Amino acid sequence: MNWKTAVLGTWIIGLACLLGFHFGMTALYLAPPNPVKQAWFEPMMKYMDPLFMQNWKLFAPNPVSQHQNIFVKAKWKDPETGQIKETPWRDVSQPLITHIQRDRFSNDGRLYRFQYTAITWFTDKDRNRKAKGEQMLERVAANAIRDFPHRPHVLQVKVRIVTNVFPRFYERYKPDRKGTFYYRETNWMNVRPIDSGTTGGSFR
C-alpha cells in the first residue's frame, strides 16, 4: 500500500465517521423522548442548536401559530445640546425575512437563525440560557445600529420581542395582523463593538 492509498483510506474513514456522527445526532434529535435522548440531551443540543435545528410546525397537528420579530431602539446623547434622546422602535427581523424570501440563496438565513436562537434562549426559564440569549440580543441590537447616523453617541440599546399569535382556525378569514400581540423587553444594555456581517438589520 502506497502513501496515496493510505491517505485516501484515512480520508474516507474520517468522512464516514463524521457523517455517521452527524446523522446519528440528527436521528437522536428528531426521535421521540427516550432514555438515550435524555442522557445525551445537553451535548445533542449544543451540536444541533442553532445550525441544524428542525421542527415539524409545517404539518398538523401543530402548524405554526405565531410569529416573533425583534425590534430595537437606541438611547443616544445629542452632542450639541447634551440632551438624552431615544430612537423609535425599529423592526430588524422583517427586512431580513423579506430579503431571504426574495433571494433563497442568500446567506441571510444564518443571520435569521441567530435571531431565532436569541429569542428562544432569552425566553427560556433556565437562567444560564436566558443570560446567553440576552447577550445574543445585544449583538443583534449592536449590529442594527451600525448605520445609525448618531452611532458614535449611542449610550445604550434595548430589544423588544414582539410575538404575534395568529387568529385561531375559527377566525382564519382574518389577516395575521389581527392576531394577539405580546411584548417582552430587555433592560437597557451597553453597546459593545462587533465585527461586520453578524446579525442583520439596520437603522438605515
N, C-alpha and C positions, 0 to 999 in steps of 0.2 A: 504494500500500500504506500503510495507516494504522499507527499505533504498536501497536495491539492485535494486528493480524495479525503484525507483526514480532516482538512478544513471544511470541506463541503459537508461531510458527515456530521461534524460538530455543529455546523450552522443549522442543518436540517433538524437535528435533535433539539437544539436550543429553541428553534422556532416552534417545533411541535410542543415542547414543554410550555412555552409562553402562551400559545393558543389554547392548549389544554387548561392552563390556569385561568385564562380569561373566560372561556366558555363554561368552565366549572363554577366560577364566581357568578356568572350571569345566570346559570341554571339555579344556583342556590338562592340568588336574589329574587328570582321570579317564582320560586317554589312556594307552596302554601306553608304556613307556620309549622315547624317541626323541631325536634331537639337539636339536630345538626345546625340548622339555620340560627337557632337561638344561641348556641355555643359560639358560632362564628360571626355573630351579628356585627360587632364593632369593626373588626378588620374588613368584613364584607362591605360595610357602608363607607369606610374610608376609601376603598378601591372604587366603588361604583358611583359615589356622590362627589362631584356633580356631573362628571363627563359621560357616564354610561347609565344615568338614571332613566327608567322607563315606567310607564304606567298604562293602565287599560281604560282610561277615562273616556276614550272614544266610543266605547261599547257599553251597552246595557249590562247589568242594572245600575251602573254608576257612571253615567255620562258626565261631562264637565258641567258644573252647575254654578261656577263663579269665575271671576277673573280678577287678578290683582295687578295693580300698577304702582310704580314708585314715583312719588312726587318729591321735589327738592326745593328748598328755599335757603337763601343765604342772608346773613346779617353782616353788614359792612359799614365802615366809618367813612363819612364824606370828608375828604382831605381839606376841603375849602371851609366847611362850616364846623367840622368836628361832630356833626350830628350822626347818631347811630340809626341806620335805615335797614329795612328788610325788603327783600325782593318778593314778588308774588310767588305762589306755588307753581312749579313747572313740572309737567309730566315728562319724565325721561324714559319711560318704558314704551309708550305708544309710538313715538318716532322710530324707535328701534324695531318694533314689530312690523310697522309699515314698510320699512326698508327690507326686512327679511322676506316679507310677502312679495315684494317686487323683484327681489333677487334671491332665489332659493339657494344659489351657490355662494352667497355671501358668508364671510366668517363671523358675521354679527350674531349668528346663532349661539356661539360660545359666550358672547357678552350677555345675551339674554338669559342663558343658563346660569351665569354668575349671579345675575339679579334674582332669578327664581330661587336659587340656593340661599342667597342672603335673606330673602323673605322667609323661607322655610325655617332656617335656623333661628332667625330673630323671634319668630312666633312660637318657637319650641319651649316647652316647660323646663327643659334641662338648662340650668344656669350657665354652664360652660358653652353649650351650643348657642344660647341666646347672646352671650358676650361675643362669640365669634361672628354671629350674624350681624351684630351691631358694627363690628369692625368692617365687615364687608360692605354694609350700607354706607359707612363713612367714606369708603373708597369710591362707591358709586357717586356719592354727592360731590366728592372732591374732583372726580373726572367731569361731572356735569357742569361745574363752574369754571372749567379751564378757559373757556372762551367768553366768560362774563367780562364786560368792559371794565368793571371795577375790581377785578380779581386780586390785584395786589393789596387791596384794602379790606378784603373779606376777613372777618373775625371768626365766624362760626357758621356751621351749616346744620340744617335739620332735615330729617327724612320723614315723609308720611307714606304709609302703605294704605292704599285705597282698595278695598275689597268690594266688588260689585257682584252680589248674589242675584243671578238672573231670575226673572219671573218663573214661577213654577209651571209645570206642564199644563195645568188647567188655565193658565194665563199666557199660553205660548204665543198668542196673537200680539202680545205687547213687545216692543223693542227692548233690547238689553238695557238701555239707559233708564228704563222704568223699573229696574230691579231695586233691591235694597242695598244701600251703601254703608259700609263700616270703615272707620278710620282708626289707624293706630300709628302713633308718632314716637320717634326717638326724642331724647333730650337734645339740646343744642350741643354740637360736637365741634371740637377744634379740627382744623383742616391740616392734614399732612401732605407734603408734596408726593406726587405719584408719577410713575413712568407713563409715557404716552401709550395709547392703544390698550386700555384695560377694561373699562366697563360701560362705555357708550352713553350717549345723551349729552346735551349741552344747553347753554343759555343763549345760543345764537338765535 
